[in-house]
Structure formats: structure tokens, C-alpha cells
Amino acid sequence: MIIRRRPAAALLGMLAALSLFGAPPAHADETTPKEPPKVELVLDISGSMRARDIEGHSRISVLQQSFNDVLDAMPAEAQVGIRVLGATYPGNVKAVGCKDTQQLVPIGPIDKLEAKTAVATLRPTGFTPVGLALRAAAQDLGTGETTRRIVLITDGEDTCAPPDPCEVARELAAQGTHLVVDTLGLTLNDKVRRQLTCIASATGGTYTAVTSKTQLTNRINQLVDRAATTYTQTPAQVDGTDNCKGAPMLSPGAYTDREQFQEHRWYQVPVRDGQELRASVSVSLDRALNRDYGVLLRAVSQDGRELVRGTDAGSGRTDVLSTGLRWSAEQNAPDQTVCLVVSNSFSSPTATTAATPGMPLELTVGVVDSSPAPNGPDLGRGWGLLGLLALAGLVGGLLFGWLARWRVAIWRAN
């Protein structure tokens, strides 16, 4: 089930997905949120950031250099803020050091020169109050209809619990404020990995271990871009089932779910005569996987017949796999309920790679008036053109043969 990228198929998948994103769900309020998506970067400036173990450079210098590259690539209209932790208190009094978190740059269009200067002057200093910083970052971002994102960049465990950062993440998720926390670990320490994975999983975010400046820059850019392309309508939580019967009935809109390795998640969508179903799915690759993996989206009838399967959307991103499909019922066909099934070929490279919770997926569903395009390859009126081309080929062949014989006859006569 490995997805192979074909230009035509990729274009079809991208058009299907983009057509969905451009149209609001049928059941949603027609007014779109006035506010843009927002993201806050939470930077760990604790004492351990002095360690020189990333390509021979200190962790803090790599973070600062990477941050400059991210700012250079950031669009002027981006709504971004910066919060730091462990950046100002150099002493050993834990009660004081564990309150050390400040918002360096408020959420909004960012002054790149000012932000670069502020981050360049930071020096590794104190403790690591991750839980407190996450709670404060959530307050910085506020509430609203669009999804907010926190990008936490740290090299160590929280040294100040309580509050435990994983419990804080669960607390924030339970508030229903559409907040996602993505975590980047600047160390391969297993305890750090478990804590950062827990934080990300609790909010539907992703965890990434970073071992180079290029990797850090690319990953931050991906996460900021993802915040900028977040749906104006926050995806609704849905739980797919292991078969079509009893699967949740979906109306047009955006949904979020989780899928474990090599699992099938089923959903149902009603489609009326004269309508076309358009669906796409994106799965976030939030952990290490074996190579040669893929994601498949299919539309299936209630009696188990495959109607159509998705084509790779070909976004070029390395942190997300996407696929989309289109399907129209035959003309004058009765209304029916179509089953959508998402499946994958993920597998774990090591015994320590967590299989649960499942990989975060986002599913978009649209039902529109049928397009005149056929469901599959079909010559249609092209039969007439094919006949004309065949006749032209026959006449051309006869003419070429006659000319060849005439030339041979003249040559023999001479």
C-alpha cells in the first residue's frame, strides 16, 4: 500500500483537497472568524542549554541561529509571539527559579529585527518550569474559534513540577480552547522524549527529536506554516469505527481523529442523486516509523464494493501524508450512504516507539453538485476523433505506399 506519486494523480488529489478547504461546511455558520491563526514559540533558556552537543555547537547557539532563519522566512502578517523559560534567574533558590518565565514578544505581527535582537541576547541561566510556561503561553494566546498552537523547544525535563507539564497539557486540552502543543526536543534523552510525547499527545500535537540546526529550522517553519493554514473552522472530534456498520455519520466539514498502526477507521457520508462526494485526509507523522509507509483513503458502498480510492495529494511536506478522492453517483441513482475508510501501512522501527495514542489525522468531507467530469477514464465523444485519426492513418499509409512504388518504377526505367 505504498503511495507512488504520479503528476496527474497528485494534481487531482490536490484539487480535491483545495476545493474542500475553500468552501465552508454546509452546517457551519457562514461567517468566518475575523482573527488570524496564532502561534507562540516557547523557548527553553535553562542552564542545560550550554551543552555543546549539536554539531559541535552549544544548544543555545543552534537555537538562536535557527530562530534567525525562521524569522527571515516568516511572512510579515504572521501572528507570532515568543515566551522564554529559565532565562533571567541565575540563582539556586528553586522557589524563585521555578517562577522564571516571561513573554519576550507579544502575539501579533512580529518586528523581525527586534525579535532577533531579543533572542540573541539570551543566555542559559536557570531552572526549567515547563508546566508553568505552557499554562502562561495558553493565556498569552487567549481563546477563539481558530486553533492556537504552542511550539515548545526544550532540551530537558521540567525541573519544577508541580505543575506537571503533562498534566497541564491535559488540563488545557480539557478546556476545549482549540489549543495544540507541538514539542521539539534538543536531546535524545529517553525521559525527555516520554515527557514531550505526553505533552504533544494530550493536545493532538506532534513531538520531534532534533539533532541538527537544519532540522530544527525546517521543523519550526513547518509548524508555523501549519498554524497559518489551520482551518478557519476548528475540526470537530470524531471517533471512527472498525467497520462501516455503526460508523459515525458525517456532514460536510472538517474532523479530527487518531489512527493506530495498520488500523482501519470507518465513517459514513450521505450522498444524494446529482451530488459529488469530495474527501481528503492528512495524517501527521509525529513519531519515528519504518520506511515504505503510506496512507489510503477509499470510498466504499454499503455492500462492500470499492467505489474509488484516493490519490496522493503530493504536498511535498515531510511531516504529513495526504490523500484525496472524488466520487459521483450514476445519473438518476437513488440516494445512498457512502462509507469512507482511512487505512495506513505504518509500523514501528523499535520496540520503544509508542503505538498509542494513534497518529493524529484530519479528515475533510464535502458534498457538492456533480461535475460534468466522468468518474473514470472514458473516451466518450472521443470515439469519433479516434475513427478520424484511424482513417487519416489509413489514407496516409496508402499514399506513402503508392509514392514508394512510383519511385521504384522510375528508378527501374532509368
N, C-alpha and C positions, 0 to 999 in steps of 0.2 A: 504494500500500500504506500510506496514511496511516491511522493508527488514530483512529477517531472515538469519543468517549466517550458511551456510552448508559447510563443508570442501571441498567437491568435487566442488560445485558451486563456492566457493571462489577461489579455485585453478584455475578454468577455467577463471574467470574474471581477476585474476592477470596475467595469461599467456597472455591473450589477450591484456591487457594494456601494459605489458612489451614488447611484440613483436612490439607494435607501437612505443614505446619510442626508441627502438633500431634501427629503420630504419628511415632514413631521408625522408621527404616528396618528392613525385615524381617531384614536380615542383620547389623544392628548390635547391639552389646551393649545389653541392656535397661537397664543402669544409666546414668544421665546424669551428666555432670560436676558435682561439688559446687561448683566455683568459678564465679563470675560472669565474664562477658567483661570485659577490662581494656583501657584506653587510656591512653597518655601523650602529653601535649602537649609538643612540643619548640619552645621559643621562641628566636628569634634576637634577641640584645640587643647585637649588634656596633655599632661606631661609625656605620655607614651608616644605621642606623635613625633617626638625627637628621633625615634629609632630610624636607622639608615638601612633599610632592607628592601627598598623598591628600586631596582635597577641601580643600586649604589647610592641612591639619594635618600634623604630623610622623607618620612611620610608627609610632614607638613609642607615641605618644598614642592613635592609632587602635587599635593592638593592645590597649592597656590598657583603653580604653573598651569595645571589643568583648568582651574577656575578661570584664569585669564582667557584661555582658548574658548571656553564655554561662553563667556561674556561676548567675545568677538563675534561668535556665530549667532548670538541671540537677537531676534528681531526687536526693534525699538518699542513695539507695543506690548511686549510680553509683560504679564503681571507676576513679578517675581519678588520674593523677599529673602533675607538671609538672617538666620539666627545661629548663634555660636554657644558652645557649652565648654566649661573649663578654661576660659580664655583670660580671666582677669585676676583670680585669686591665687597667689604663689605660695601661700602658707600651708600648714599641715593640720589646721583645725577643720575636721571633717564637717562639722555642723555648718561652718561658713562656706567651705568649698563646694558643698553639695547643693548650694543655692545659686551657684555661679552659672547663669545663663542669661543672655541679653539678645534682643533683636538688633542686629547690626544695620540692616537696611529694611525699611518698612515695605509691605506688599504694595506693588504698583509698577508703573513703567520705570525701568531701572536706569540710573545715571551710571553708565559703564565706568567712567574714569573714577568717580567717587567710590564705587563698589570695589574696583581693583585696588585702589589705594588702601581702603579699609581692610581688605583681606590680606594684602601684602604686609601690613604692619603687625599681624597677629603672630604671637609666639607661644609655643606649647607651654602650658602653665600648671593646671590644677587637676581636679577630680573629673569624674565622668558621670554627671547627672542626666543620663539619657531619658529616664522616665519623666523627670520634671521638664526637660526641654521639649519632649513630644507634647506634653499637656499644654505648655506655653505656646508652641507652634500652632496647635489647633485653635487656640484663642486668637492668635495673630490672623489666621485665615478666616475666622468667623464662620457663618452659616449662609446657605443659599441653595439655589436649585442645581447649580453645576457642581461637578465633582471637584474637590480640592485635593491637592497632592502635597505630601511632605516627602522630601528626599533626604534621608538620614545617611550621612557619611561619617563613619567611625572606625576606629581600629581596635576597640576593646569593649568588654562588658561594662554594664552600668556598675559603678563602684559606690553608689549612694542609696540603693534600694533600702527601704521603701521611698517612693512608689516603684514597684517592679515595672520595668518598661513593657513587658509583655502584657501585664495586667492593664496598664494604661492603654495599650493598643486595643485590647478587648473592650475596655470602657468607652473609648472613642467610637469604636465600631457600633456599640450598642446604642449610642445616642442617635444614630440614623442621620448624621450630618453629611453624608456623602464624602467621607474623608478616606483617602487611600495613602498608606505609608509604604514607600519603596526604600529598601535598605541597601547600602553598599559597604562591604567590609574590606578594610585595607590590610587584612591579615587572614591567614588560612587557619587560625586557631579554631578548634572544633567547638569550644564553649561559645565563642563569639558567633560562629555560624549558627548554632542552635538558637541563640537568643535573637539574632537578627531575622532568622527564618520565622520564628514565632511572631515577632512584631509584624512582619510583612503579611504572613498568612492570616492573621487576625483581621486585617483590614482589606484583604483582596489585593495586596501589593506583591512586589517581587523582591527577591534577595539575590545579590550578585557579589561574588568574591572578586576583588580587583587586585591584580598583580603588576600592573604597568600604568604609566601616565596615559598612554594612548587608550588603553581600555577604560580608564576612569573618565577621560574626556568624552569618549564615544557614548558611554553608558549614561552620563549626566545629560548629554544632548538628547539622547533617545527619550529619557524620562521627561525632560522639559517639553520636547515636541509632543509627547503623548498627552501631556496636560493641555497643550494648546489645541489638540484635535479631539479632546473629550467631547462626547455628545452634549448638545445643549439640553437634552433630556437625560437625566441620570438613568442608566439601565436598571430595570426592576429585577429583584432577586427571584429566581425561579429554580425549581428542582426537577430536572429531567428524570425519567424512569428508565428501567432496563428493557422495556418493550413498548410498543405503540399503544396497546390497550391500557387505558388508565393514565396515559401521559398528559401533562398539563396542556390545556387549550390556550394557544397564544393568539392575541390580536396583533395588528401591526404595531411595531415598536421595537425597543432595544431591551435586551435582557442579559443578566449575568448569572453564571453557574460555575461549577467546578467539575472537572472530569479526571478520574484516576487513570493510571497507565492501562492502555489496551481496553478501555471501557467504552461502552456504547450508551449515549444519552439520547432519549427519545422525547419528542414534542409533537403536538398536533396543531395544524392550522386549517381553518375552514376556507375553502376556495369556491366561489360561485361561478356559474356559467358566464363566459366572457371576461373572466379575470385571469391575471397572471401572477403567480407567486414568485417573489424575489427574496432570497435569503442569503446571508453571509455569516461566517463565524471567524473569529480571531482568537487564538489561544496563546497566552503569554508563556514564554519559556522561562520559568522562574527558578529552575534548578538544572544541574548537570544531567545530560541524557546521553544514551548511546547514540552513535551516528546512524544515519539512514532512517530517520523518523519522518512521519507525515501526519496530516490531518485530513479527514474525508468528511464531506457533508453530502447527504443523499436525501432525495425526496422519494417516498415510498407510498404506494396505495395501501388501503386498509387490508387488502387481501395479500399483501406481501410483495407485490410486483414493484420492481425498481422503476421509477418514472424518469429520473435524471440524477446524475451525480455532479458534484461541484468541480469547478476548475480552479487551479491555483491563482490567487489574486496577484502574485508577483510583486509585492510591495518593496522588496529589496531589504527589508529590515531583518536583523538577525535575532531580535528578541521576541518576535511574534510570527506565528504562522497563520495565514488567512486563506479562505476559500469561499467561493460564492456560486450560486446557481440561479437559473430562471426556468420556470415551467408554466405552460399554459394548457388548460384543458381543451379537449377537442371541441369544435363548434357544436353548440346545442347539447353538450353533455350535461347531465344532471349535476347539481351542486354536490360537492364531496369534501371530505376531510382528508387532508394530506398529512402524512407522517414525515417529520424531519428527524434524521438521526445523525449525530456527530460521533465519530469514532476516531481513534488515533493508533499509532504504532510506536508509542513511547515505551522505553524500557530503561531501567536504572543501570548505570555503569558500575556502581559499587553497592555493597550491602548497606552502607551508611546513608545512602541517598534516600530522603524521605519520600514515600509514596503517597502519604496523606499529609495535609488535605490535598485534594486533586488540583490539577493545573487550572488557573483562572481562565475562563472563556467568556467572550462577549458575543451574543447572538443577535442579529438584527433581522426582522421579519417585515416584509412589505407585501401588500396585495393591491395591484393596480389594474386598470383596464388592459386587456390583452393587446400586445403589439402585433403588427402585421407580420413580423418575422416568423419563420417556421420554427418548430421545436428542434428539428434536426436537419442534417444535410439533405437537400432535395433539389432537383433540377427545376421542377415546376415548369414555368414557361420556357425554361432553357432548352427543352427538347427541340423546339423549333430552331433555335440557334445551332444546336448540335447537328440537326439534319442539314442545315445550310452549310455548315463547315464541312460535313462529310461529302456533300455534293460538290463543293468547291475543290476539295481534295481529289475527288474522282476525275473532274474535268481537268484539273491541273496535271494529274498523272497521265491522262490520255494525251494531252497536248505535249507534255515533255517527251513521251514515248514516240509520238509522231515526228517531232522535230529531230529526235535522235536517229530514227530510221532514215529521214530525209538527208541528214548529214552523211550517214554511211553510204547512201546510194550515190551522192555526188562524189564522194571520195573514190568509190569504185569506178565511176565513169571516167575519172581523170587518170 
